[in-house]
Amino acid sequence: MPRPPRLAARAVILQQDRLLVVNAYPPGGTELWCAPGGGVEPHSSLPENLAREVFEETGLRVKAGAPCLINEFHDPERGFHQVELYFRCEILEGALDEAWVDPEAIVTRRRFVSREELSRLPHKPDSLAAVAWGGEGISYDPLELLIR
């Protein structure tokens, strides 16, 4: 029986023209980077889920703004399909601290990167830079393979 797609919320946070990214897997998993965020829990709004996930992964308190990207990816070998909703976010409180510990031990690194630095990092989705530093409105990045 195929599993239904997983729903996730992710944050696009620019500070001084630098984008916040986190490692996407625990140490030893991969060098893939992405925007902070994660799985949506039922009976909580997307912005509430997003604020919780960003805090867990970074220690930052954020406010979700306008949606800016709908992305979906899959890994056919594992039967995994995820739909992600990205929101532009504003930092309300906190600063990045390398000593911060993700309670789920998934994110161990977090950093702000320039557009040039992001282009040299393995990251998903492919459209992340265009959305982060692009115009307003919502983009759609169609189904892409998850690279592991």
PENOR-V346112 format. One record per residue. N is the residue number from 1. RES is the residue in three letters. PHI is phi in radians with two decimals (999 if undefined). NEAR is the number of other ideal C-beta (glycine too) atoms within 10 Angstrom. D_LAST is the distance of its C-alpha to the last C-alpha in Angstrom with 2 decimals. Layout:
# PENOR-V346112
N:RES:PHI:NEAR:D_LAST + N:RES:PHI:NEAR:D_LAST
This chain:
# PENOR-V346112
1:MET:999:4:23.56 + 2:PRO:-1.16:6:20.62 + 3:ARG:-1.36:9:19.57 + 4:PRO:-1.25:8:20.60 + 5:PRO:-1.06:12:18.29 + 6:ARG:-1.55:13:17.60 + 7:LEU:-1.81:15:19.34 + 8:ALA:-2.37:21:18.30 + 9:ALA:-2.08:27:20.26 + 10:ARG:-2.33:24:19.13 + 11:ALA:-1.89:27:21.44 + 12:VAL:-1.80:23:22.13 + 13:ILE:-2.11:22:24.26 + 14:LEU:-1.82:15:25.97 + 15:GLN:-2.41:13:28.32 + 16:GLN:0.91:6:30.38 + 17:ASP:1.10:10:28.20 + 18:ARG:-2.16:16:25.04 + 19:LEU:-1.70:23:22.07 + 20:LEU:-1.39:24:20.79 + 21:VAL:-2.29:23:17.05 + 22:VAL:-2.28:22:15.32 + 23:ASN:-1.23:21:12.27 + 24:ALA:-1.55:21:9.98 + 25:TYR:-2.42:15:9.45 + 26:PRO:-1.07:13:12.20 + 27:PRO:-0.89:10:12.95 + 28:GLY:1.52:5:11.14 + 29:GLY:-1.38:12:7.88 + 30:THR:-3.00:14:6.26 + 31:GLU:-1.71:11:8.54 + 32:LEU:-1.25:16:7.57 + 33:TRP:-2.00:22:11.04 + 34:CYS:-2.72:22:12.76 + 35:ALA:-1.29:28:16.31 + 36:PRO:-1.15:26:17.63 + 37:GLY:2.50:28:18.29 + 38:GLY:3.08:24:17.22 + 39:GLY:-1.05:12:18.55 + 40:VAL:-1.55:20:22.10 + 41:GLU:-1.66:11:24.76 + 42:PRO:-1.12:6:27.69 + 43:HIS:1.19:5:31.08 + 44:SER:-2.42:12:29.88 + 45:SER:-1.17:11:29.62 + 46:LEU:-1.01:16:26.48 + 47:PRO:-1.07:17:27.90 + 48:GLU:-1.16:14:28.71 + 49:ASN:-1.04:21:25.24 + 50:LEU:-1.10:26:23.80 + 51:ALA:-1.04:23:26.36 + 52:ARG:-1.09:16:25.60 + 53:GLU:-1.10:24:21.83 + 54:VAL:-1.10:29:22.40 + 55:PHE:-1.08:18:25.07 + 56:GLU:-1.03:18:23.02 + 57:GLU:-1.47:24:20.19 + 58:THR:-2.28:23:22.56 + 59:GLY:1.45:17:26.16 + 60:LEU:-1.61:23:27.14 + 61:ARG:-1.69:13:29.35 + 62:VAL:-2.26:24:28.75 + 63:LYS:-2.06:15:30.47 + 64:ALA:-1.35:23:28.60 + 65:GLY:-1.86:13:30.14 + 66:ALA:-1.26:12:29.69 + 67:PRO:-1.17:17:26.64 + 68:CYS:-2.32:20:25.01 + 69:LEU:-2.73:24:21.94 + 70:ILE:-1.99:14:20.80 + 71:ASN:-2.22:25:17.18 + 72:GLU:-2.44:16:15.40 + 73:PHE:-2.49:19:12.03 + 74:HIS:-2.60:16:11.00 + 75:ASP:-2.25:13:8.95 + 76:PRO:-1.02:9:11.98 + 77:GLU:-1.12:9:11.12 + 78:ARG:-1.70:10:11.27 + 79:GLY:1.25:10:13.85 + 80:PHE:-1.77:13:12.36 + 81:HIS:-2.46:17:13.90 + 82:GLN:-2.22:16:14.47 + 83:VAL:-1.93:16:17.27 + 84:GLU:-2.06:23:17.55 + 85:LEU:-1.95:20:20.90 + 86:TYR:-1.74:28:21.15 + 87:PHE:-2.20:24:24.48 + 88:ARG:-1.22:18:26.15 + 89:CYS:-2.26:27:27.16 + 90:GLU:-2.05:13:29.84 + 91:ILE:-1.34:18:29.88 + 92:LEU:-1.66:10:32.94 + 93:GLU:-2.80:10:32.85 + 94:GLY:1.86:14:31.12 + 95:ALA:-2.53:10:29.46 + 96:LEU:-1.13:14:26.22 + 97:ASP:-2.37:11:26.78 + 98:GLU:-1.09:8:24.43 + 99:ALA:-1.42:5:26.14 + 100:TRP:-1.05:17:25.00 + 101:VAL:-2.05:11:23.32 + 102:ASP:-1.21:21:21.06 + 103:PRO:-1.05:8:22.80 + 104:GLU:-1.61:11:19.62 + 105:ALA:0.99:9:18.22 + 106:ILE:-1.67:16:14.83 + 107:VAL:-1.54:21:15.64 + 108:THR:-2.07:16:17.19 + 109:ARG:-2.35:13:17.30 + 110:ARG:-2.58:21:18.77 + 111:ARG:-2.86:15:20.50 + 112:PHE:-1.63:15:22.29 + 113:VAL:-2.26:18:21.37 + 114:SER:-1.35:13:23.41 + 115:ARG:-1.06:14:22.31 + 116:GLU:-1.12:8:22.37 + 117:GLU:-1.09:14:20.20 + 118:LEU:-1.06:17:17.56 + 119:SER:-1.11:10:17.62 + 120:ARG:-1.67:9:16.61 + 121:LEU:-1.73:15:13.65 + 122:PRO:-1.17:11:10.09 + 123:HIS:-2.60:20:10.52 + 124:LYS:-2.38:19:10.61 + 125:PRO:-1.33:22:12.76 + 126:ASP:-1.05:12:14.02 + 127:SER:-1.53:17:17.50 + 128:LEU:-1.00:24:17.39 + 129:ALA:-1.11:16:19.78 + 130:ALA:-1.06:14:22.13 + 131:VAL:-1.29:21:22.48 + 132:ALA:-1.09:23:22.92 + 133:TRP:-1.83:14:25.45 + 134:GLY:-1.66:12:26.75 + 135:GLY:-1.38:8:29.57 + 136:GLU:-1.48:7:30.34 + 137:GLY:1.73:10:29.68 + 138:ILE:-1.88:12:26.75 + 139:SER:-1.85:16:24.09 + 140:TYR:-2.20:9:21.99 + 141:ASP:-1.87:19:18.56 + 142:PRO:-1.12:10:18.30 + 143:LEU:-0.79:10:15.61 + 144:GLU:-2.28:14:12.46 + 145:LEU:-1.23:11:9.29 + 146:LEU:-1.42:18:6.34 + 147:ILE:-1.63:12:3.79 + 148:ARG:-2.03:11:0.00
